[in-house]
Amino acid sequence: MRTITVAAVAAAVSLYSVAPASAQAAAGAPKKSGKAATATAGKAAASASSVEDEIKAIEKERAAAAVKADVTTLAKYTADDYTFIDRSGHASDKQQTMSRLKSGDIKLTANDLSDLKVRLYGNTAVVTGRTDVKGTIGGKDATGAVLFTRVYVKKDGRWQSVAFQQTPIQP
């Protein structure tokens, strides 16, 4: 099993996002000024906002699919090299996670998202947020609030989750 830590993904994202800017600066790319710069910045902001909204919509669709144990929908947004670290610190891959949902080993009756924040780094998106969960994992109560980080990468024209980490919020 290939394991990806959130820290390793974040480091790779940081390197990925810095490299293109450094290359452009080194090449002495001309700077836009005036209306052209404003128009370009406006398009970039609108584009980023559109992608952020798309990622938030995927998160909401995933949350609803998890409650329904809809592995078809979840698999569509999950990369083959996915890593899930649950609230108890157990790691599983895509196949294990989907299998656990299908079998009822992971059984959610509520998965209410809030506080979603999306940061974009080229073809990578990092989502942080909160979810209030009701259900069981491995037959043990998994009810409560968690903070989470999910990493998406745009592969073959669609966003796919490559890593998901949950941390319970202490009462």
Secondary structure, 3 states (H helix, E strand, C coil): CCCCCHHHHHHHHHHHHHHHHHHHHHCCCCCCCHHHHHHHHHHHHHHHHHHHHHHHHHHHHHHHHHHHCCHHHHHHCEEEEEEEECCCCCEEEHHHHHHHHHHCCEEEEEEEEEEEEEEEECCEEEEEEEEEEEEEECCEECCEEEEEEEEEEEECCEEEEEEEEEEECCC
